[in-house]
């Protein structure tokens, strides 16, 4: 009976270690950096831009799979348009640049802001906010993020 009890305790200890290990393996440890938005084209009624964000996997041993990002681009605090990044794997200690091309009508962002955007003015502050979805062993997990472009001094 004593041997059965010791065997049961050993199995429970092993199972708890495996559970703790699997929880730590599912942890998403990433850093998000908004590179900014670059004007690619403009017309009398709209401006086209490429928006870029970097995801850096801070984990030393586990790759993470970003399924998607759905959010909004804000220019000087005002909502400008929708941003969506597609899936990719970010390996441990590595970074991946995610890009989206968007078209913003002047009627939505205003002619003053549109003029600053087309000139790539430093007076324009970009921010993206939304939900990022990661694939984990426990299924898809979502995390809200908000990232501002770092200012150049």
Secondary structure, DSSP 8 states (H G I E B T S, - for coil): -HHHHHHHHHHHHHHHHHHHHHHHHT---EEEEEEEEEEEEE-SSEEEEEEEEEEEE--SS--EEEEEEEEEEEETTEEEEEEEE--EEE-TT-EEEEEEEEEEEHHHH-HHHHHHHHTT-TT--EEEEEEEEEEETTEEEEEEEEEEB----
